[in-house]
């Protein structure tokens, strides 16, 4: 049953012969919601399974008021054909299927449909040519300049009902075209399709954050409102399942709508890739020097890795062929030996042995590992999986300094030296900030050759963003779920690192992992300020548009980061290997990309 939320519960007297632009108005919510209207005239531009779309025959030339409108009613579909000019009566409604979504203005219960003429010619509006360009940078006036500002959810579009400024704000732009038949010219795919075949695109208009592969990278707090989803085709065909980042799709024609938390274009028929992008990222361009002069360090979230994982052989292949067997790997999402089976097993020795043995069999390179087993079902992630961070290391290149493994609840500390009370050990594991989340794994190492100076590593996997609202949602700013918790986690981790640097301001420190946050957002701003570390992306001068390890909705983005003490900035090398984000769904091994760095640790 269609779930409806009426802005007005009372049906007012008839409002006669309104234009489509007047019904839509220049705000998010129609002032005619809840009212019956008569004699609404429009040209049928598209027909779907549950309704049809009208374009006004009396446009008002105001870019803030859409000239398109959705008419909801399955029984009415057979009464019209594309190209008909019709008049209808019906009820103006504001519809959404979830309280977190923005309302869609529509006419429901259409009746008294009169076809005035047929076979009328018309053209779709070409976005950026017949309309303005979709604005970049800002989504809504209600975000006050930063879509990631905290606190979140300070206002609601459905309550504020702001005036549309389609030349300034991305959401306003798409809202101002709802119901219209449009063409996205020269579209490129920005994502893989979801389970319903929906995927994001950019058209032939000005964009920000354009990376070398054709995607849009989130830079600072710019989350690219100029992108748009291509949804389910109106004719019942299916979009291809193998579309991927950077594929050239060409022109796409469809109607602008809103559903499932996002503005979208529903194409008239299925899309087709005209020119596929390259899916294969090259291997890292550098390898270890075998001594403190050049130690290679990698970071990789291996996505729920266990001995029975179908992707285990592929992770092994990637580490050997793409990462080129780095000296030290920071791993996240290493599951216990029984994977997601919730049987009380917490040991991951078989998982890590399978990984190390596979690498040795493939390359001849021997790896050992270091970790701290969590308490059962205390660290979040897939139930029963007991994900944890772990280090995989080459004993011919690096070694733990005075190994003294802590337990899951042992509180690590920085002691004189500086050194660690537990090596490896966990940081403040009983702190409530880590409830249902992974505790940082800290260790002290030294290169086998070239120096006796040690270096410290902090392997993190901060709390999830699960439960966040969409960037196109009602809440402004959108709910960035867990941001307060991640800020506290950042403070705890950064304070521990600051203790190391307090005892030795020239200490070598590397913190890396899945921070589950963007560099410009509060948790990581706090982390950098408190820890005194610097972003390796900055130290290695990686272009801002090439800083991504994850693909989500329209954005190439970085949830995985590496930070270093200032002493390590000299001669640093760093590369993000887009061995997963460039792949189609079938070729994706993990949902994260790995990154590899090389440091002079002498």
ROVOFI-472541 format. One record per residue (C-alpha): residue number from 1; residue in one letter; x, y, z. Coordinates in nm, 3 decimals, always signed. Example, Ala and Ser with C-alpha at 12.3 -4.5 7.8 and 13.67 -1.06 7.14 Angstrom:
2
    n  res       xx       yy       zz
    1    A   +1.230   -0.450   +0.780
    2    S   +1.367   -0.106   +0.714
This chain:
602
    n  res       xx       yy       zz
    1    X   +0.000   +0.000   +0.000
    2    X   +0.139   +0.338   -0.093
    3    X   +0.242   +0.525   +0.220
    4    X   +0.131   +0.886   +0.212
    5    X   +0.195   +1.184   +0.430
    6    X   -0.033   +1.476   +0.365
    7    X   +0.091   +1.820   +0.451
    8    X   -0.272   +1.915   +0.498
    9    X   -0.520   +1.669   +0.646
   10    X   -0.823   +1.869   +0.541
   11    X   -0.947   +1.882   +0.186
   12    X   -1.006   +2.243   +0.092
   13    X   -1.251   +2.375   -0.169
   14    X   -1.163   +2.331   -0.535
   15    X   -0.893   +2.549   -0.685
   16    X   -0.969   +2.581   -1.057
   17    X   -0.744   +2.586   -1.364
   18    X   -0.408   +2.623   -1.195
   19    X   -0.095   +2.591   -1.405
   20    X   +0.160   +2.323   -1.324
   21    X   +0.409   +2.589   -1.217
   22    X   +0.153   +2.736   -0.978
   23    X   +0.088   +2.394   -0.827
   24    X   +0.459   +2.327   -0.776
   25    X   +0.540   +2.674   -0.651
   26    X   +0.888   +2.801   -0.574
   27    X   +0.937   +2.607   -0.251
   28    X   +0.976   +2.240   -0.161
   29    X   +0.614   +2.200   -0.051
   30    X   +0.320   +2.304   -0.264
   31    X   +0.083   +2.557   -0.112
   32    X   -0.196   +2.354   -0.275
   33    X   -0.114   +2.028   -0.098
   34    X   -0.433   +1.863   +0.025
   35    X   -0.649   +2.051   -0.224
   36    X   -0.847   +1.924   -0.521
   37    X   -0.765   +2.096   -0.848
   38    X   -0.952   +2.094   -1.177
   39    X   -0.867   +2.151   -1.540
   40    X   -0.490   +2.117   -1.497
   41    X   -0.350   +2.117   -1.848
   42    X   -0.030   +1.954   -1.966
   43    X   +0.149   +1.760   -2.236
   44    X   +0.215   +1.393   -2.160
   45    X   +0.593   +1.348   -2.189
   46    X   +0.634   +1.001   -2.039
   47    X   +0.427   +0.714   -1.907
   48    X   +0.523   +0.466   -1.635
   49    X   +0.355   +0.166   -1.478
   50    X   +0.185   +0.366   -1.202
   51    X   +0.131   +0.705   -1.357
   52    X   +0.238   +0.958   -1.616
   53    X   +0.422   +1.290   -1.644
   54    X   +0.294   +1.623   -1.768
   55    X   +0.474   +1.928   -1.899
   56    X   +0.294   +2.259   -1.867
   57    X   +0.150   +2.415   -2.180
   58    X   +0.165   +2.752   -2.003
   59    X   +0.522   +2.789   -1.868
   60    X   +0.592   +3.086   -1.643
   61    X   +0.962   +3.129   -1.730
   62    X   +1.058   +3.111   -1.363
   63    X   +1.351   +2.871   -1.320
   64    X   +1.249   +2.799   -0.960
   65    X   +0.909   +2.654   -1.050
   66    X   +0.908   +2.320   -1.227
   67    X   +0.696   +2.292   -1.539
   68    X   +0.666   +1.916   -1.489
   69    X   +0.436   +1.714   -1.265
   70    X   +0.380   +1.348   -1.184
   71    X   +0.024   +1.218   -1.204
   72    X   -0.012   +0.910   -0.983
   73    X   -0.281   +0.662   -1.071
   74    X   -0.244   +0.319   -1.232
   75    X   -0.597   +0.320   -1.369
   76    X   -0.530   +0.645   -1.554
   77    X   -0.227   +0.520   -1.747
   78    X   -0.438   +0.361   -2.020
   79    X   -0.624   +0.687   -2.074
   80    X   -0.327   +0.880   -2.212
   81    X   -0.044   +0.847   -2.461
   82    X   +0.285   +1.028   -2.495
   83    X   +0.224   +1.342   -2.700
   84    X   -0.131   +1.398   -2.573
   85    X   -0.231   +1.736   -2.437
   86    X   -0.477   +1.665   -2.158
   87    X   -0.669   +1.830   -1.880
   88    X   -0.723   +1.650   -1.551
   89    X   -0.878   +1.692   -1.209
   90    X   -0.716   +1.547   -0.898
   91    X   -0.575   +1.586   -0.549
   92    X   -0.243   +1.764   -0.491
   93    X   -0.033   +1.563   -0.248
   94    X   +0.311   +1.568   -0.094
   95    X   +0.437   +1.210   -0.085
   96    X   +0.729   +1.036   +0.075
   97    X   +0.778   +0.674   +0.177
   98    X   +1.006   +0.751   +0.472
   99    X   +1.020   +1.035   +0.723
  100    X   +1.387   +1.095   +0.639
  101    X   +1.310   +1.174   +0.276
  102    X   +1.211   +1.494   +0.097
  103    X   +0.851   +1.520   -0.021
  104    X   +0.755   +1.473   -0.388
  105    X   +0.473   +1.693   -0.517
  106    X   +0.221   +1.501   -0.727
  107    X   -0.142   +1.480   -0.829
  108    X   -0.316   +1.162   -0.719
  109    X   -0.659   +1.015   -0.791
  110    X   -0.677   +1.172   -1.137
  111    X   -1.020   +1.187   -1.296
  112    X   -1.209   +1.363   -1.570
  113    X   -0.913   +1.316   -1.803
  114    X   -0.982   +1.490   -2.132
  115    X   -0.750   +1.446   -2.430
  116    X   -0.750   +1.780   -2.612
  117    X   -0.504   +1.681   -2.885
  118    X   -0.262   +1.401   -2.970
  119    X   +0.070   +1.335   -3.144
  120    X   +0.214   +1.667   -3.033
  121    X   +0.588   +1.705   -3.089
  122    X   +0.816   +1.799   -2.802
  123    X   +1.177   +1.774   -2.695
  124    X   +1.339   +1.698   -2.361
  125    X   +1.514   +1.982   -2.187
  126    X   +1.889   +1.933   -2.214
  127    X   +2.045   +1.995   -1.874
  128    X   +2.303   +2.271   -1.894
  129    X   +2.168   +2.396   -2.226
  130    X   +1.793   +2.440   -2.188
  131    X   +1.835   +2.471   -1.812
  132    X   +2.102   +2.617   -1.592
  133    X   +2.400   +2.409   -1.485
  134    X   +2.358   +2.198   -1.172
  135    X   +2.533   +2.388   -0.893
  136    X   +2.840   +2.236   -0.736
  137    X   +2.965   +2.256   -0.377
  138    X   +2.641   +2.338   -0.187
  139    X   +2.331   +2.121   -0.144
  140    X   +2.098   +2.346   +0.054
  141    X   +2.084   +2.688   +0.214
  142    X   +1.995   +2.506   +0.536
  143    X   +2.343   +2.348   +0.546
  144    X   +2.490   +2.692   +0.617
  145    X   +2.787   +2.635   +0.387
  146    X   +2.899   +2.292   +0.510
  147    X   +2.702   +1.974   +0.447
  148    X   +2.912   +1.795   +0.713
  149    X   +2.883   +2.059   +0.985
  150    X   +2.810   +1.945   +1.339
  151    X   +2.576   +1.923   +1.512
  152    X   +2.367   +1.749   +1.245
  153    X   +1.993   +1.767   +1.188
  154    X   +1.953   +2.127   +1.301
  155    X   +1.668   +2.188   +1.055
  156    X   +1.430   +2.002   +0.823
  157    X   +1.342   +2.092   +0.466
  158    X   +0.986   +1.978   +0.539
  159    X   +0.957   +2.233   +0.820
  160    X   +1.161   +2.524   +0.686
  161    X   +1.024   +2.483   +0.331
  162    X   +1.285   +2.723   +0.190
  163    X   +1.249   +2.914   -0.135
  164    X   +1.426   +2.741   -0.420
  165    X   +1.751   +2.892   -0.543
  166    X   +1.833   +2.655   -0.832
  167    X   +2.135   +2.853   -0.947
  168    X   +2.301   +2.822   -0.607
  169    X   +2.203   +2.496   -0.437
  170    X   +2.211   +2.147   -0.585
  171    X   +1.898   +2.012   -0.418
  172    X   +1.705   +2.322   -0.522
  173    X   +1.817   +2.269   -0.881
  174    X   +1.692   +1.912   -0.901
  175    X   +1.371   +2.002   -0.715
  176    X   +1.306   +2.278   -0.971
  177    X   +1.301   +2.015   -1.246
  178    X   +1.092   +1.745   -1.077
  179    X   +0.843   +1.595   -1.322
  180    X   +1.025   +1.735   -1.626
  181    X   +1.152   +1.531   -1.920
  182    X   +1.525   +1.604   -1.947
  183    X   +1.838   +1.480   -2.118
  184    X   +2.168   +1.430   -1.940
  185    X   +2.415   +1.501   -2.220
  186    X   +2.731   +1.291   -2.257
  187    X   +2.690   +1.110   -1.926
  188    X   +2.972   +0.929   -1.745
  189    X   +2.909   +0.675   -1.472
  190    X   +3.023   +0.774   -1.123
  191    X   +2.940   +0.448   -0.950
  192    X   +2.851   +0.085   -0.986
  193    X   +2.477   +0.006   -0.994
  194    X   +2.298   -0.092   -0.676
  195    X   +2.079   -0.401   -0.652
  196    X   +1.804   -0.221   -0.841
  197    X   +2.029   -0.107   -1.125
  198    X   +2.044   +0.256   -1.010
  199    X   +2.376   +0.434   -1.068
  200    X   +2.513   +0.787   -1.047
  201    X   +2.629   +1.001   -1.339
  202    X   +2.769   +1.339   -1.429
  203    X   +2.669   +1.510   -1.749
  204    X   +2.834   +1.753   -1.986
  205    X   +2.830   +2.038   -1.739
  206    X   +3.081   +2.199   -1.507
  207    X   +3.180   +1.974   -1.217
  208    X   +3.420   +1.999   -0.927
  209    X   +3.641   +1.720   -0.796
  210    X   +3.691   +1.555   -1.136
  211    X   +3.960   +1.287   -1.104
  212    X   +4.174   +1.126   -1.372
  213    X   +3.945   +0.824   -1.400
  214    X   +3.636   +1.032   -1.469
  215    X   +3.484   +1.013   -1.122
  216    X   +3.404   +1.293   -0.880
  217    X   +3.620   +1.304   -0.569
  218    X   +3.491   +1.454   -0.248
  219    X   +3.731   +1.743   -0.183
  220    X   +3.705   +1.915   +0.153
  221    X   +3.335   +1.944   +0.233
  222    X   +3.230   +1.947   -0.133
  223    X   +3.025   +1.629   -0.185
  224    X   +2.934   +1.705   -0.547
  225    X   +2.564   +1.798   -0.557
  226    X   +2.591   +1.830   -0.936
  227    X   +2.573   +1.449   -0.970
  228    X   +2.244   +1.266   -1.023
  229    X   +2.115   +0.907   -0.998
  230    X   +1.981   +0.722   -1.299
  231    X   +1.696   +0.510   -1.166
  232    X   +1.474   +0.234   -1.300
  233    X   +1.367   +0.271   -1.665
  234    X   +1.003   +0.365   -1.718
  235    X   +0.951   +0.099   -1.987
  236    X   +1.036   -0.188   -1.752
  237    X   +1.374   -0.268   -1.905
  238    X   +1.679   -0.308   -1.681
  239    X   +1.993   -0.098   -1.661
  240    X   +2.311   -0.305   -1.707
  241    X   +2.460   -0.464   -1.395
  242    X   +2.825   -0.421   -1.495
  243    X   +2.846   -0.042   -1.525
  244    X   +3.147   +0.097   -1.341
  245    X   +3.328   +0.417   -1.249
  246    X   +3.432   +0.618   -1.554
  247    X   +3.224   +0.431   -1.813
  248    X   +3.089   +0.655   -2.089
  249    X   +2.715   +0.610   -2.120
  250    X   +2.623   +0.893   -2.356
  251    X   +2.298   +1.088   -2.358
  252    X   +2.030   +0.973   -2.113
  253    X   +1.672   +1.096   -2.143
  254    X   +1.418   +1.057   -1.865
  255    X   +1.204   +1.236   -1.609
  256    X   +1.329   +1.393   -1.287
  257    X   +1.179   +1.240   -0.974
  258    X   +1.255   +1.170   -0.609
  259    X   +1.259   +0.830   -0.440
  260    X   +1.450   +0.631   -0.178
  261    X   +1.614   +0.942   -0.037
  262    X   +1.752   +1.096   -0.356
  263    X   +1.659   +1.306   -0.654
  264    X   +1.694   +1.090   -0.963
  265    X   +1.622   +1.064   -1.332
  266    X   +1.401   +0.777   -1.444
  267    X   +1.519   +0.697   -1.798
  268    X   +1.268   +0.619   -2.070
  269    X   +1.455   +0.297   -2.142
  270    X   +1.761   +0.110   -2.017
  271    X   +2.100   +0.277   -2.041
  272    X   +2.393   +0.128   -2.228
  273    X   +2.766   +0.176   -2.186
  274    X   +2.918   +0.314   -2.507
  275    X   +3.281   +0.316   -2.400
  276    X   +3.397   +0.118   -2.093
  277    X   +3.665   +0.264   -1.869
  278    X   +3.985   +0.083   -1.781
  279    X   +3.926   -0.137   -1.476
  280    X   +4.286   -0.233   -1.403
  281    X   +4.495   -0.009   -1.181
  282    X   +4.871   -0.064   -1.211
  283    X   +5.081   -0.202   -0.929
  284    X   +5.251   +0.033   -0.685
  285    X   +5.546   +0.194   -0.860
  286    X   +5.801   +0.146   -0.580
  287    X   +5.927   -0.140   -0.366
  288    X   +6.113   -0.167   -0.038
  289    X   +6.482   -0.086   -0.021
  290    X   +6.523   -0.367   +0.230
  291    X   +6.659   -0.141   +0.504
  292    X   +6.560   +0.161   +0.709
  293    X   +6.630   +0.377   +0.404
  294    X   +6.303   +0.264   +0.248
  295    X   +6.048   +0.060   +0.443
  296    X   +5.715   +0.004   +0.266
  297    X   +5.395   +0.026   +0.468
  298    X   +5.049   -0.059   +0.334
  299    X   +4.696   -0.019   +0.467
  300    X   +4.406   -0.239   +0.355
  301    X   +4.053   -0.305   +0.479
  302    X   +4.004   -0.662   +0.354
  303    X   +3.626   -0.670   +0.415
  304    X   +3.531   -0.953   +0.650
  305    X   +3.823   -1.181   +0.567
  306    X   +3.816   -1.534   +0.709
  307    X   +3.963   -1.872   +0.605
  308    X   +3.653   -1.962   +0.402
  309    X   +3.621   -1.625   +0.226
  310    X   +3.578   -1.659   -0.148
  311    X   +3.787   -1.345   -0.191
  312    X   +4.085   -1.468   +0.017
  313    X   +4.281   -1.592   -0.289
  314    X   +4.213   -1.261   -0.460
  315    X   +4.339   -1.061   -0.161
  316    X   +4.654   -1.273   -0.169
  317    X   +4.695   -1.205   -0.540
  318    X   +4.650   -0.831   -0.485
  319    X   +4.908   -0.817   -0.205
  320    X   +5.162   -1.001   -0.419
  321    X   +5.100   -0.843   -0.758
  322    X   +4.960   -0.496   -0.683
  323    X   +5.100   -0.407   -0.339
  324    X   +5.424   -0.592   -0.422
  325    X   +5.464   -0.760   -0.081
  326    X   +5.517   -0.455   +0.141
  327    X   +5.725   -0.479   +0.457
  328    X   +5.435   -0.402   +0.691
  329    X   +5.060   -0.417   +0.633
  330    X   +4.793   -0.257   +0.846
  331    X   +4.488   -0.480   +0.801
  332    X   +4.128   -0.415   +0.906
  333    X   +3.821   -0.640   +0.908
  334    X   +4.012   -0.961   +0.976
  335    X   +3.749   -1.203   +1.104
  336    X   +3.789   -1.494   +1.341
  337    X   +3.848   -1.849   +1.219
  338    X   +3.477   -1.930   +1.185
  339    X   +3.379   -1.607   +1.013
  340    X   +3.023   -1.492   +1.074
  341    X   +2.927   -1.813   +1.254
  342    X   +2.842   -1.694   +1.604
  343    X   +3.004   -1.984   +1.792
  344    X   +3.222   -1.811   +2.052
  345    X   +3.541   -1.845   +1.847
  346    X   +3.753   -1.529   +1.861
  347    X   +4.094   -1.649   +1.741
  348    X   +4.196   -1.541   +1.392
  349    X   +4.515   -1.747   +1.376
  350    X   +4.378   -1.960   +1.091
  351    X   +4.262   -1.652   +0.899
  352    X   +4.601   -1.486   +0.924
  353    X   +4.787   -1.812   +0.860
  354    X   +4.583   -1.871   +0.545
  355    X   +4.670   -1.522   +0.426
  356    X   +5.040   -1.552   +0.509
  357    X   +5.071   -1.905   +0.370
  358    X   +4.900   -1.804   +0.049
  359    X   +5.137   -1.513   -0.001
  360    X   +5.439   -1.735   +0.064
  361    X   +5.314   -2.000   -0.179
  362    X   +5.256   -1.737   -0.446
  363    X   +5.566   -1.522   -0.398
  364    X   +5.811   -1.696   -0.165
  365    X   +5.785   -1.402   +0.075
  366    X   +5.737   -1.501   +0.440
  367    X   +5.502   -1.304   +0.662
  368    X   +5.425   -1.317   +1.032
  369    X   +5.145   -1.138   +1.212
  370    X   +5.063   -0.945   +1.527
  371    X   +4.719   -0.880   +1.676
  372    X   +4.516   -0.878   +1.996
  373    X   +4.209   -1.101   +2.005
  374    X   +3.893   -0.908   +2.100
  375    X   +3.633   -1.022   +2.348
  376    X   +3.356   -1.214   +2.178
  377    X   +3.102   -0.993   +2.000
  378    X   +3.232   -0.673   +2.161
  379    X   +3.391   -0.494   +1.866
  380    X   +3.104   -0.453   +1.621
  381    X   +3.099   -0.553   +1.258
  382    X   +2.927   -0.858   +1.115
  383    X   +2.769   -1.050   +1.406
  384    X   +2.984   -1.345   +1.508
  385    X   +3.277   -1.233   +1.294
  386    X   +3.480   -1.056   +1.565
  387    X   +3.657   -0.829   +1.317
  388    X   +3.983   -0.683   +1.434
  389    X   +4.288   -0.497   +1.310
  390    X   +4.607   -0.694   +1.259
  391    X   +4.958   -0.642   +1.132
  392    X   +5.112   -0.863   +0.867
  393    X   +5.487   -0.812   +0.849
  394    X   +5.800   -0.941   +0.685
  395    X   +6.038   -1.056   +0.961
  396    X   +6.333   -1.005   +0.726
  397    X   +6.249   -0.633   +0.711
  398    X   +6.088   -0.528   +1.042
  399    X   +6.056   -0.677   +1.390
  400    X   +5.861   -0.604   +1.706
  401    X   +6.061   -0.437   +1.982
  402    X   +6.051   -0.656   +2.296
  403    X   +5.723   -0.830   +2.209
  404    X   +5.476   -0.833   +2.498
  405    X   +5.126   -0.893   +2.368
  406    X   +4.843   -0.744   +2.569
  407    X   +4.500   -0.893   +2.617
  408    X   +4.171   -0.749   +2.495
  409    X   +4.117   -0.550   +2.816
  410    X   +4.477   -0.459   +2.900
  411    X   +4.527   -0.084   +2.894
  412    X   +4.834   +0.010   +2.697
  413    X   +5.052   +0.297   +2.807
  414    X   +5.348   +0.497   +2.684
  415    X   +5.648   +0.438   +2.910
  416    X   +5.988   +0.604   +2.921
  417    X   +6.199   +0.544   +2.618
  418    X   +5.947   +0.603   +2.477
  419    X   +5.818   +0.249   +2.456
  420    X   +5.494   +0.058   +2.515
  421    X   +5.366   -0.128   +2.819
  422    X   +5.217   -0.388   +2.582
  423    X   +5.353   -0.458   +2.236
  424    X   +5.121   -0.500   +2.061
  425    X   +4.839   -0.367   +2.275
  426    X   +4.511   -0.180   +2.264
  427    X   +4.443   +0.181   +2.356
  428    X   +4.203   +0.241   +2.648
  429    X   +3.982   -0.059   +2.557
  430    X   +3.733   -0.009   +2.843
  431    X   +3.646   +0.347   +2.740
  432    X   +3.275   +0.369   +2.642
  433    X   +3.381   +0.538   +2.318
  434    X   +3.484   +0.192   +2.195
  435    X   +3.157   +0.017   +2.278
  436    X   +3.065   -0.206   +1.984
  437    X   +3.369   -0.072   +1.799
  438    X   +3.728   -0.165   +1.730
  439    X   +3.998   -0.053   +1.969
  440    X   +4.319   +0.089   +1.817
  441    X   +4.607   -0.160   +1.793
  442    X   +4.941   +0.002   +1.874
  443    X   +5.283   -0.154   +1.828
  444    X   +5.652   -0.066   +1.837
  445    X   +5.889   -0.188   +1.567
  446    X   +6.234   -0.140   +1.430
  447    X   +6.382   -0.207   +1.088
  448    X   +6.595   -0.522   +1.078
  449    X   +6.870   -0.341   +0.889
  450    X   +7.023   +0.002   +0.913
  451    X   +6.915   +0.145   +1.249
  452    X   +6.821   +0.066   +1.606
  453    X   +6.571   +0.351   +1.619
  454    X   +6.219   +0.220   +1.667
  455    X   +5.895   +0.339   +1.512
  456    X   +5.538   +0.322   +1.638
  457    X   +5.224   +0.220   +1.452
  458    X   +4.859   +0.273   +1.539
  459    X   +4.612   +0.062   +1.342
  460    X   +4.257   +0.199   +1.362
  461    X   +3.906   +0.109   +1.255
  462    X   +3.674   +0.373   +1.396
  463    X   +3.297   +0.342   +1.443
  464    X   +3.069   +0.294   +1.145
  465    X   +2.861   +0.553   +0.961
  466    X   +2.572   +0.306   +0.939
  467    X   +2.238   +0.478   +0.992
  468    X   +2.337   +0.810   +0.834
  469    X   +2.072   +0.994   +0.634
  470    X   +2.121   +1.072   +0.267
  471    X   +2.280   +1.389   +0.135
  472    X   +1.947   +1.449   -0.042
  473    X   +1.742   +1.388   +0.272
  474    X   +1.510   +1.602   +0.482
  475    X   +1.755   +1.658   +0.770
  476    X   +1.997   +1.947   +0.725
  477    X   +2.274   +1.902   +0.782
  478    X   +2.234   +1.531   +0.705
  479    X   +2.280   +1.292   +0.995
  480    X   +2.641   +1.167   +0.991
  481    X   +2.572   +0.873   +1.220
  482    X   +2.831   +0.819   +1.492
  483    X   +3.020   +1.143   +1.429
  484    X   +3.026   +1.231   +1.800
  485    X   +3.154   +0.884   +1.885
  486    X   +3.425   +0.904   +1.618
  487    X   +3.528   +1.243   +1.753
  488    X   +3.577   +1.090   +2.098
  489    X   +3.765   +0.796   +1.946
  490    X   +3.988   +1.045   +1.764
  491    X   +4.062   +1.229   +2.088
  492    X   +4.157   +0.910   +2.273
  493    X   +4.381   +0.785   +1.994
  494    X   +4.539   +1.123   +1.932
  495    X   +4.614   +1.177   +2.301
  496    X   +4.799   +0.845   +2.312
  497    X   +5.006   +0.946   +2.010
  498    X   +5.074   +1.285   +2.166
  499    X   +5.218   +1.105   +2.471
  500    X   +5.472   +0.932   +2.247
  501    X   +5.574   +1.260   +2.086
  502    X   +5.584   +1.432   +2.424
  503    X   +5.854   +1.188   +2.534
  504    X   +6.037   +1.210   +2.201
  505    X   +5.941   +1.491   +1.967
  506    X   +6.139   +1.319   +1.691
  507    X   +5.965   +0.984   +1.733
  508    X   +5.860   +0.801   +1.419
  509    X   +5.484   +0.740   +1.432
  510    X   +5.249   +0.602   +1.167
  511    X   +4.873   +0.592   +1.225
  512    X   +4.665   +0.431   +0.953
  513    X   +4.345   +0.243   +0.890
  514    X   +3.975   +0.282   +0.825
  515    X   +3.883   +0.600   +1.011
  516    X   +3.530   +0.588   +0.868
  517    X   +3.545   +0.962   +0.821
  518    X   +3.656   +1.231   +0.579
  519    X   +3.965   +1.442   +0.636
  520    X   +3.776   +1.772   +0.653
  521    X   +3.514   +1.656   +0.904
  522    X   +3.526   +1.714   +1.281
  523    X   +3.668   +1.377   +1.401
  524    X   +3.978   +1.389   +1.181
  525    X   +4.026   +1.761   +1.228
  526    X   +4.037   +1.683   +1.600
  527    X   +4.273   +1.391   +1.541
  528    X   +4.528   +1.599   +1.349
  529    X   +4.515   +1.892   +1.590
  530    X   +4.557   +1.677   +1.902
  531    X   +4.806   +1.418   +1.776
  532    X   +5.043   +1.652   +1.595
  533    X   +5.056   +1.414   +1.298
  534    X   +5.034   +1.515   +0.934
  535    X   +4.833   +1.359   +0.653
  536    X   +5.054   +1.153   +0.420
  537    X   +4.843   +1.277   +0.128
  538    X   +4.966   +1.625   +0.214
  539    X   +5.324   +1.518   +0.280
  540    X   +5.345   +1.329   -0.050
  541    X   +5.159   +1.606   -0.236
  542    X   +4.892   +1.374   -0.372
  543    X   +4.646   +1.582   -0.582
  544    X   +4.325   +1.634   -0.387
  545    X   +4.115   +1.474   -0.658
  546    X   +4.320   +1.151   -0.644
  547    X   +4.274   +1.101   -0.269
  548    X   +4.014   +0.827   -0.257
  549    X   +3.989   +0.467   -0.137
  550    X   +3.615   +0.411   -0.138
  551    X   +3.319   +0.457   -0.370
  552    X   +2.986   +0.556   -0.217
  553    X   +2.687   +0.701   -0.401
  554    X   +2.827   +0.963   -0.639
  555    X   +3.156   +1.017   -0.463
  556    X   +3.507   +0.885   -0.479
  557    X   +3.604   +0.942   -0.118
  558    X   +3.861   +0.861   +0.147
  559    X   +3.758   +0.679   +0.462
  560    X   +4.104   +0.523   +0.489
  561    X   +4.391   +0.750   +0.584
  562    X   +4.754   +0.744   +0.688
  563    X   +4.904   +1.002   +0.923
  564    X   +5.269   +1.039   +1.022
  565    X   +5.487   +1.232   +1.260
  566    X   +5.667   +1.526   +1.107
  567    X   +6.003   +1.347   +1.115
  568    X   +5.879   +1.106   +0.849
  569    X   +5.782   +1.367   +0.591
  570    X   +6.117   +1.363   +0.416
  571    X   +6.133   +1.155   +0.097
  572    X   +5.793   +0.996   +0.161
  573    X   +5.629   +0.812   -0.127
  574    X   +5.259   +0.727   -0.128
  575    X   +5.010   +0.579   -0.371
  576    X   +4.643   +0.485   -0.354
  577    X   +4.584   +0.170   -0.557
  578    X   +4.235   +0.183   -0.706
  579    X   +4.225   -0.192   -0.759
  580    X   +3.868   -0.220   -0.631
  581    X   +3.697   +0.114   -0.694
  582    X   +3.771   +0.092   -1.068
  583    X   +3.621   -0.256   -1.098
  584    X   +3.264   -0.351   -1.177
  585    X   +3.064   -0.536   -0.913
  586    X   +3.189   -0.878   -1.020
  587    X   +3.554   -0.767   -1.014
  588    X   +3.549   -0.596   -0.674
  589    X   +3.754   -0.787   -0.414
  590    X   +3.701   -0.553   -0.118
  591    X   +3.490   -0.241   -0.082
  592    X   +3.805   -0.043   +0.003
  593    X   +4.121   +0.033   -0.193
  594    X   +4.462   -0.028   -0.034
  595    X   +4.732   +0.237   -0.011
  596    X   +5.110   +0.193   +0.003
  597    X   +5.376   +0.428   +0.140
  598    X   +5.752   +0.419   +0.173
  599    X   +5.940   +0.590   +0.455
  600    X   +6.299   +0.663   +0.545
  601    X   +6.314   +0.526   +0.901
  602    X   +6.687   +0.571   +0.954
